[in-house]
Every structure is written in structure tokens, then in C-alpha cells.
Amino acid sequence: MKRSVFLLGLGVVLLGMASGASFAQDDEDATAAIKFVVLRDNNGKPVRNAGVVMHPVNKKGRQERGGLELKTDAEGRASFDGVPYGKLRVQVLAPGFQTFGEDYDINKPQMEITVKLKRPQGQYSIYEDHPGEKPAEKKDEQQNPPPQSSDQKPN
């Protein structure tokens, strides 16, 4: 009787240790289902065929090798099951839009990430007129007045 109680107790202890080890392993190996929605920033319409690139990021903040590229459908959606928990670098590329990039902390079994893409901004040129600015020559004269000649007497 004592032996059977002992074996039963030992079995319960071993079972508890085994299940605890499997829970720890599950936390480390946990994966998430990620859904992406890519929209135009100006009107909220979906962006079709946008490239969604995912790269794992290590604990030092460096992008690791490997990665995966998805393409959005006509509704601007893409998804992937099996993304490991941790930092994930996401880049979204689409012709006619600025490249988007951001790091996300994947920590839930299901996540949805919405990305709003912007149109490219115009480049600033010194050769173009800019409303509200003084011409460059006037700025230079204000900052560096012309030197006075030596025959002029100070007042």
C-alpha cells in the first residue's frame, strides 16, 4: 500500500514537472497569426500588390537573416500564420508610395497591423521659389551687410 501511494505521488510529481517544462517550451516556441491591412493615407482605400516584408529582429535590435515577403490582395490584406513571438521588422513597399518601416513586438496569438502609405513628398530645391521666404540675396545682405569703405567716417 505504501509503495503504491509512493509511486502514485512520484507519478504526479513527474507529470507536473513534465507539464511545466512543456509550458516553458510553449512560451519560447509560441507563434502568432498576423494580419496586415495596407491603406492609402489620403483616402483610406486599399493598396493592391503592396510588398509586405517581415524580418525577425534579435535582442540587440539587429535584423536577422531570412525573412518573408507577402503581397496584398485587392482589399489591401495579407496574412501569415506562424510568426514567432518577439520583435518583427515590417517594411511595406508599393510603387508610387513612400516606403514604410517599423518594428513591432509580437506578443499575442493574433494581431492585426494597419499600415497607411503616404505619397512621396516633393524635394526642396534652392532653385525654386518658395512662398513666404525672402529671396536668398536679401537674406545674405541682412546677415552680412556690405563693408564700409575706409574714406567714410563713422557717425
ZAMARGU-4260 file (C-alpha; in steps of 0.2 Angstrom, whole numbers, plus 5000, padded with zeros to 4 digits):
<rodrens>
0) 5000/5000/5000 | 5014/5012/5005 | 5023/5008/4989 | 5008/5011/4978 | 5005/5028/4986
5) 5023/5032/4984 | 5023/5028/4965 | 5007/5037/4963 | 5014/5053/4972 | 5030/5051/4961
10) 5020/5050/4945 | 5010/5066/4950 | 5027/5075/4953 | 5034/5069/4937 | 5019/5073/4927
15) 5019/5091/4935 | 5037/5093/4930 | 5034/5087/4913 | 5019/5099/4910 | 5029/5113/4917
20) 5043/5110/4905 | 5031/5109/4891 | 5023/5126/4896 | 5040/5134/4896 | 5044/5127/4879
25) 5027/5133/4873 | 5031/5151/4878 | 5048/5151/4869 | 5041/5142/4853 | 5024/5152/4853
30) 5019/5159/4836 | 5006/5172/4831 | 4994/5174/4816 | 4997/5191/4809 | 4985/5201/4798
35) 4991/5216/4788 | 4980/5229/4780 | 4988/5242/4769 | 4979/5258/4765 | 4982/5274/4756
40) 4985/5288/4769 | 4975/5302/4760 | 4958/5292/4757 | 4959/5275/4766 | 4957/5265/4750
45) 4967/5248/4750 | 4983/5247/4741 | 4984/5231/4730 | 5000/5221/4727 | 5010/5230/4740
50) 5025/5220/4746 | 5025/5217/4765 | 5042/5211/4771 | 5044/5203/4788 | 5061/5201/4796
55) 5065/5194/4814 | 5075/5206/4825 | 5087/5199/4838 | 5088/5205/4856 | 5102/5218/4851
60) 5089/5226/4839 | 5098/5219/4823 | 5089/5212/4809 | 5092/5194/4807 | 5095/5185/4791
65) 5080/5177/4782 | 5063/5185/4781 | 5047/5183/4771 | 5038/5194/4758 | 5019/5194/4756
70) 5009/5203/4743 | 4992/5212/4747 | 4976/5207/4739 | 4963/5218/4731 | 4957/5223/4748
75) 4975/5228/4754 | 4976/5212/4765 | 4989/5200/4768 | 4992/5187/4782 | 5004/5174/4789
80) 5002/5161/4802 | 5017/5155/4812 | 5026/5172/4816 | 5037/5169/4832 | 5034/5180/4847
85) 5047/5194/4849 | 5052/5209/4838 | 5047/5209/4820 | 5053/5222/4807 | 5040/5226/4794
90) 5043/5235/4778 | 5029/5239/4766 | 5034/5244/4748 | 5022/5249/4734 | 5025/5259/4718
95) 5020/5277/4720 | 5021/5277/4739 | 5034/5281/4752 | 5042/5265/4759 | 5035/5261/4777
100) 5046/5253/4790 | 5043/5250/4809 | 5047/5237/4822 | 5033/5228/4831 | 5033/5217/4847
105) 5023/5201/4843 | 5016/5195/4859 | 4998/5189/4856 | 4992/5174/4847 | 4983/5185/4834
110) 4987/5203/4829 | 4982/5215/4815 | 4994/5228/4809 | 4987/5243/4799 | 4999/5252/4788
115) 4994/5269/4780 | 5006/5273/4765 | 5009/5291/4760 | 5013/5298/4743 | 5031/5304/4740
120) 5034/5322/4746 | 5042/5335/4734 | 5060/5338/4736 | 5066/5355/4742 | 5076/5364/4729
125) 5086/5381/4731 | 5082/5385/4713 | 5063/5386/4715 | 5053/5400/4723 | 5046/5396/4740
130) 5031/5407/4745 | 5033/5415/4762 | 5053/5415/4761 | 5064/5430/4757 | 5075/5429/4742
135) 5092/5422/4746 | 5101/5439/4741 | 5091/5448/4754 | 5094/5436/4767 | 5113/5437/4764
140) 5113/5456/4764 | 5103/5456/4781 | 5116/5443/4789 | 5132/5451/4781 | 5130/5469/4777
145) 5142/5476/4764 | 5158/5483/4771 | 5161/5501/4773 | 5175/5509/4763 | 5189/5517/4773
150) 5185/5535/4767 | 5168/5535/4775 | 5168/5542/4793 | 5158/5534/4806 | 5144/5544/4814
</rodrens>
